[in-house]
Amino acid sequence: MSTGTAQKGLWKLMLKLPALRGQLQILSARNTSLLALCDAFHDASSTLDTLRRDPSVDNAIIREYETLCSEIEGEVIEICLRGQTKPR
């Protein structure tokens, strides 16, 4: 997991989930699971953006990445709602 991509994923999630910004900032400092999800979200959402710009890409692949991003968001929301913190 790259710290840079995890940070970028965190920023994307903070924009996408404004009601959870504060919680995301706090939890990301101590929750390695959340950081891993931020990293995964950055990778998946960046790939999705690239796929959407390519008119030759099969819509089924785009839907798969949309589902993946949505599932990651759901896991992030769940962590924030539980206030789960794990030491690094």
C-alpha positions in Angstrom: 0.0 0.0 0.0 1.4 3.4 -1.0 0.9 6.2 1.5 0.5 8.6 -1.5 -2.3 6.7 -3.1 -3.9 6.1 0.3 -3.9 9.8 0.9 -5.3 10.5 -2.6 -8.0 7.9 -2.0 -8.8 9.5 1.4 -9.2 12.9 -0.3 -11.6 11.4 -2.9 -13.6 9.7 -0.2 -13.8 13.0 1.8 -15.2 14.7 -1.3 -17.6 11.9 -2.0 -18.7 11.5 1.6 -18.7 15.1 3.0 -20.7 14.2 6.1 -17.9 11.8 7.2 -14.9 14.1 6.5 -14.0 14.7 10.1 -14.5 11.0 11.0 -12.4 10.0 8.0 -9.6 12.3 9.0 -9.5 11.0 12.6 -9.8 7.4 11.8 -7.4 7.4 8.9 -4.6 8.5 11.3 -4.9 5.2 13.3 -6.8 2.6 11.3 -4.7 0.6 8.8 -7.8 -1.1 7.4 -9.3 2.2 6.5 -6.0 3.3 4.9 -6.0 0.1 2.8 -9.6 0.9 1.7 -8.6 4.4 0.8 -5.7 3.0 -1.3 -8.0 0.5 -3.0 -10.6 3.3 -3.6 -8.0 5.5 -5.3 -7.0 2.6 -7.6 -10.5 1.6 -8.4 -11.9 5.1 -8.9 -8.9 6.1 -11.1 -9.4 3.1 -13.2 -13.1 3.8 -13.5 -12.4 7.3 -14.6 -10.1 6.0 -17.3 -12.5 3.4 -18.5 -15.4 5.9 -18.7 -13.3 8.1 -21.1 -12.6 5.2 -23.4 -15.6 4.7 -25.8 -14.4 1.2 -26.8 -14.7 -0.2 -23.2 -17.4 -2.7 -22.6 -20.1 -1.3 -20.3 -20.0 -4.4 -18.2 -16.5 -3.6 -17.1 -17.5 -0.1 -16.2 -20.4 -1.5 -14.1 -18.0 -3.9 -12.3 -15.7 -1.0 -11.3 -18.8 1.1 -10.3 -19.8 -1.8 -8.1 -16.3 -2.1 -6.7 -16.1 1.6 -5.8 -19.6 1.4 -4.2 -18.6 -1.6 -2.1 -15.5 0.1 -0.9 -17.5 3.2 0.0 -19.9 1.0 1.9 -17.0 -0.5 3.9 -15.6 2.9 4.6 -19.0 4.2 5.8 -19.4 1.1 8.0 -16.0 1.7 9.6 -16.8 5.4 10.3 -20.2 4.5 11.8 -18.7 2.0 14.1 -15.9 4.4 15.0 -13.6 1.5 14.7 -9.9 2.3 15.4 -7.0 -0.1 15.2 -3.5 1.0 16.2 -0.9 0.9 13.4 
